[in-house]
Structure formats: structure tokens, C-alpha cells
């Protein structure tokens, strides 16, 4: 069980490193594009699973994510919404009286 947890934590703590990224004097990985940290230290010098730092979102990655979220919200607003009261449950359809042709 501990190995599974460790594997999951390793995946969560993995940071994508680009070619232009660099490690600054404070030991943190910085984005080469926007020059902001891609990782941060845990507060009060704490450690989690033997690690003293965690992934953080750099400014350019945050801007990209926010743009994608905005586009997704705009896209989902365009999808017509059918109120639940207007939907017909398949289980209820067979209970309706048969239509008599005119």
C-alpha cells in the first residue's frame, strides 16, 4: 500500500521541465519564459513524503489555464439546457396511454 501511495505522490509532484527553465539560487525551478517559480517550498520547513517543495503554477501557465477555462465556460453556456421537467424518462414512456391513430 505504501508503494502505491509513493507512486501517486511522485506523479503529483512531477514538474514538467522545459528546455529554457532554470534552477535559481534559492534552489527552485523557474520558468524560462515568465521567470516565475514552477515550484515552491512547503511552509515552515515542513516535508511531505520526504520532499521539501511542491509544484506551483508559473504566470504563463496560469494565463493559459485561465484562458482555457474561460473558453470552456463560454462553450458550455452555448449548449442548450433542457429542464428536467421537460425530459421524458424511458421508464415512464411505456406507461403512457397508447396513441390511437385518427
C-alpha positions in Angstrom: 0.0 0.0 0.0 2.8 2.4 0.9 4.4 1.8 -2.6 1.1 2.8 -4.3 0.9 6.0 -2.2 4.5 6.8 -3.0 3.9 6.2 -6.7 0.9 8.5 -6.7 2.8 11.2 -4.8 5.6 11.0 -7.3 3.2 11.6 -10.1 1.6 14.5 -8.3 4.9 16.1 -7.5 6.4 15.8 -11.0 7.0 19.1 -12.7 7.3 19.5 -16.5 10.7 20.9 -17.3 11.1 22.9 -20.5 14.4 23.5 -22.2 14.6 27.2 -21.2 13.7 26.5 -17.5 16.4 27.0 -14.9 17.2 26.5 -11.2 17.7 29.8 -9.3 20.0 30.5 -6.3 17.1 29.6 -3.9 17.1 26.0 -5.4 13.7 26.3 -7.0 12.9 25.6 -10.6 11.9 28.7 -12.6 10.0 29.1 -15.9 12.3 30.4 -18.6 9.5 32.3 -20.3 7.9 34.3 -17.5 10.7 34.0 -14.9 8.3 32.9 -12.1 8.8 29.8 -9.9 7.4 26.4 -11.1 7.7 25.0 -7.6 7.5 26.3 -4.0 8.8 25.2 -0.6 6.3 23.9 1.9 5.6 26.4 4.7 7.6 26.3 8.0 10.2 24.0 6.5 7.8 21.0 6.6 8.3 18.0 4.4 5.8 15.7 2.8 6.9 12.2 1.8 10.5 13.3 2.1 10.0 16.3 -0.2 10.5 19.9 0.9 8.8 21.5 -2.2 5.7 21.1 -4.3 4.7 22.1 -7.9 3.5 25.6 -8.4 1.9 27.3 -11.5 4.1 29.8 -13.2 2.5 33.0 -14.6 2.4 31.9 -18.2 0.9 28.5 -17.4 -1.7 30.2 -15.2 -2.7 32.6 -18.0 -3.0 29.6 -20.4 -5.2 27.7 -17.9 -7.4 30.7 -17.2 -7.9 31.2 -21.0 -8.9 27.6 -21.5 -11.3 27.7 -18.6 -12.9 30.9 -19.9 -13.3 29.3 -23.4 -14.8 26.2 -21.8 -17.3 28.2 -19.8 -18.3 30.1 -22.9 -18.7 26.9 -24.8 -20.8 25.2 -22.1 -23.1 28.3 -22.0 -23.9 27.9 -25.7 -25.2 24.3 -25.2 -29.0 24.5 -24.8 -30.2 23.2 -21.5 -33.3 21.1 -21.3 -35.0 21.5 -17.9 -35.5 18.2 -16.1 -39.3 18.8 -16.1 -39.3 18.6 -19.9 -37.3 15.4 -20.2 -39.1 12.1 -20.6 -37.9 9.1 -18.6 -37.8 5.9 -20.7 -39.3 4.0 -17.8 -42.3 6.4 -17.9 -42.9 6.3 -21.6 -44.2 2.7 -21.7 -46.8 3.7 -19.0 -48.3 6.4 -21.2 -51.7 5.5 -22.9 -51.3 4.3 -26.4 -51.9 6.8 -29.1 -54.9 5.9 -31.3 -54.4 6.8 -34.9 -57.1 9.2 -36.3 
